[in-house]
């Protein structure tokens, strides 16, 4: 009986861990710091290229390129490189978490 309970508990834990990991693809993202970075570094360019909603139209347009968490991370790296933003990978992680929370809602 004890072995069965232990096996059941281990199985339940093993099944729960992947679900917890999927809940937030950008865990520990600092949304407050990311909002500041976004306001300083991203809005101006987005407003010029994609008018409307304070530059957020790029995130909500129907034909957006970013459709997965990894695509969001890659797009942030591309912007950082192309615009010479001098962001660290953890800054990009914070931005990804912030954008995901506001617009993308990836799990």
C-alpha positions in Angstrom: 0.0 0.0 0.0 2.8 2.4 0.9 4.6 1.8 -2.3 1.4 2.5 -4.3 0.9 5.8 -2.4 4.5 6.8 -3.0 4.3 5.9 -6.7 1.0 7.9 -7.0 2.6 10.9 -5.3 5.7 10.7 -7.5 3.5 10.5 -10.6 1.4 13.4 -9.5 4.4 15.5 -8.9 6.0 14.5 -12.2 2.8 15.5 -14.1 2.4 18.8 -12.2 6.0 20.1 -12.8 5.6 20.5 -16.6 2.3 22.3 -16.1 3.9 24.8 -13.6 6.8 25.4 -16.0 4.3 26.1 -18.8 2.3 28.7 -16.8 4.8 31.5 -17.5 7.4 31.2 -20.2 9.3 34.2 -18.7 9.4 33.5 -15.0 10.9 36.1 -12.7 10.6 38.8 -15.3 10.8 42.3 -13.7 7.8 44.0 -15.3 8.4 47.4 -13.7 11.9 47.6 -15.0 10.7 46.3 -18.4 8.0 48.9 -18.6 10.6 51.6 -18.2 12.9 50.0 -20.8 10.0 49.6 -23.2 8.9 53.2 -22.7 12.4 54.5 -23.3 13.6 52.2 -26.0 10.7 50.7 -28.0 7.7 53.0 -28.2 9.3 55.7 -30.3 10.3 53.3 -33.1 7.0 51.4 -32.9 5.0 54.6 -33.0 6.9 55.7 -36.2 6.5 52.4 -38.0 3.1 51.3 -36.7 0.9 54.1 -35.6 -1.8 53.7 -33.1 -2.3 52.8 -29.5 0.9 54.3 -28.4 3.1 52.0 -30.5 1.3 48.8 -29.2 -0.4 48.1 -32.6 2.6 46.1 -33.6 1.9 43.6 -30.9 -1.8 43.3 -31.5 -2.0 43.3 -35.3 -3.6 40.2 -36.8 -0.5 39.4 -39.0 2.1 39.7 -36.3 5.2 37.6 -36.7 5.6 36.7 -33.0 3.5 33.7 -32.3 5.5 31.8 -29.7 7.5 32.6 -26.6 10.8 31.7 -28.4 9.8 34.0 -31.4 9.3 36.8 -28.9 12.7 36.3 -27.4 14.3 36.1 -30.8 12.5 39.3 -32.0 13.8 41.2 -28.9 17.3 40.0 -29.6 17.0 41.1 -33.2 15.8 44.6 -32.2 18.6 44.9 -29.6 21.2 44.0 -32.2 19.8 46.0 -35.1 19.2 49.1 -33.1 22.4 48.8 -31.0 20.4 49.0 -27.8 23.1 47.5 -25.6 20.7 45.4 -23.6 21.8 42.4 -21.6 20.0 39.0 -22.1 18.3 39.5 -18.7 16.9 42.8 -19.9 15.5 41.1 -23.0 14.0 38.4 -20.6 12.3 41.2 -18.6 10.9 42.8 -21.7 9.6 39.5 -23.0 7.8 38.8 -19.7 6.3 42.3 -19.8 5.2 42.1 -23.4 3.8 38.6 -22.8 1.8 39.8 -19.8 0.3 42.8 -21.7 -0.1 41.5 -25.2 0.8 37.9 -26.1 -0.4 35.9 -23.2 1.7 32.8 -24.0 1.7 30.0 -21.6 
